[in-house]
Amino acid sequence: MRIKWLTIALLAATPGLAQQPATPPASAPAPAQQPAAPGQQPPPLEVSVTGGISAPLPIAIPVLPAAATVQTPAGSTDELGAKLAEVMTADLKNSGLFTPLGAERLRAIGYDEVTAPQFDYWGGTGVQALVQGFVRANGDGTLTVGCYLYDVFAKAELTRQGFVVSPADWRRAAHKCADTIYARLTGEGPYFDSRVAYVSETGPKGRRIKRLAIMDQDGANHRFLTNGQSIVLTPRFAPNQQTIVYMSYVNDQPRVYVYDIGSGRQRLVVQNASLTFAPRFSPDGRYILFSMAVGGNTDLYRVSVNGGAAQRLTTSPGIDTGGSYSPDGGKIVFESDRSGSQQLYVMDADGGNQRRISFGGGRYATPVWSPRGDLIAFTKIAGNFRIGVMNPGGGGEKLLTDDWQDEGPTWSPNGRVLMFFRATQGSSGKADIWSVDLTGVNLRRLPTPLDGSDPGWGPLRP
């Protein structure tokens, strides 16, 4: 479902949102825009995005009051106000850049306080930023969620935003509010309102059942898409987020399929091919890049999303696989063993100008280009498996994790966070999905009902 974005009119004197300018009640207070005392103006709030969790910003997120207590299919508006605050708190805390004071540690605020914060009180709590908002049930069955961000020291509003959603999508409104706050304070792009496709695993290592699954980036709204009768690997979202491309062993033949999320139907991408794998969409959604083994040689190919003849892009002896487009679609990074071991190469999107970029010792695999275009993430194999990044020219290599087996990185929509999967040793070992930011400091495991591998982080949702 597409969420309606509503920028709250700066002249509105009430925490109300509508597609038409809201007419505030006479008793509603005007938005607080009080300046600090002369000579005491603090610098604008900002968060360091390179310092990891060394000095996260203290921020308060009290329960969002309701305009009126109304029952909805997702619970009462009062209950939803608490849940919205909980999700925003978790999003900002998990980023590693904020220390939120959750609702359980804060006093409740009234509806009339949303646009008139009591800055003296909040200043005494030690927080530097304050998030206040509201939830309102609309006559058409939708919900309006508003959120306001304030600089406590400067006693000033920094930004405001509102969203109209169905009750079932209340979590998306919370993620959108958190994204608004995150983007304003860090200068980075948003990423909380996004989804992840991954492989859910169960059973012993030698007989794993692998199902295609999808969830929000925080693990909520989880659901299985396939029943596990056929093994699935490497799911990747289309740019429009309506389909997922992946490899599946239907009838014991590893081939690339596209799964339609809305209908639940899947279709074969390339007909009459014995072995196709490692698929990924082009940034414009027109092509699917994949690997195909023909006559003992594995090369990169691309094919229209509508099917047809596949175009061969590489011709070197050996295994060329793991292709990933640059965000402008002009280049492709991939892995190849043409030099005698797995290394990373970059080429033009039509296959021209192929050149090696990894020279750091060990082997390199599973490259993926950052949405910002500035970095390429990879798995480095040198004793253990580690997640790292380098620039597109091969310089600036930095390893972000250090465990027995970390592999398969995938980028957040803003290019600041990587998800990957971590496997443990032994016959009873398991795989879990983890994330780490570019500092290498904020490392955490994502909750999944079963074991998880091969995550594919989708774009920001509309």
ABEGO torsion letter per residue (X at the ends): XBBBBBBBBAABABBBBBABBBBBBAABBBBBABBBBBGABBBBBBBBAAAEAABBBBBBBBBBBBABBBBBAAEBAAAAAAAAAAAAAAAAAAAGABBBBBAAABBBBBAAAAABBBAAAAAAAGBABBBBBBBBBBAAGBBBBBBBBBBAAAGBBABBBBBBBBAAAAAAAAAAAAAAAAAAAAGBBBAABBBBBBBBBBEBAABBBBBBBBBBAAGBGBBBABAGABBBBGBBBBAAGABBBBBBBBGGBBBBBBBBAAAGBBBBABBGBABBBGBBBBAAGABBBBBBBBGGBBBBBBBBAAEEBBBBABABBEBBBGBBBBAAGABBBBBBAAAGBBBBBBBBAAGBGBBBABAAEEBBBGBBBBAAGABBBBBBBBGBBBBBBBBAAGBGBBBABBBABBBGBBBBAAGABBBBBBBBBEAABBBBBBBBBAAGABBBBBBBABBBBGBBBBBBBX
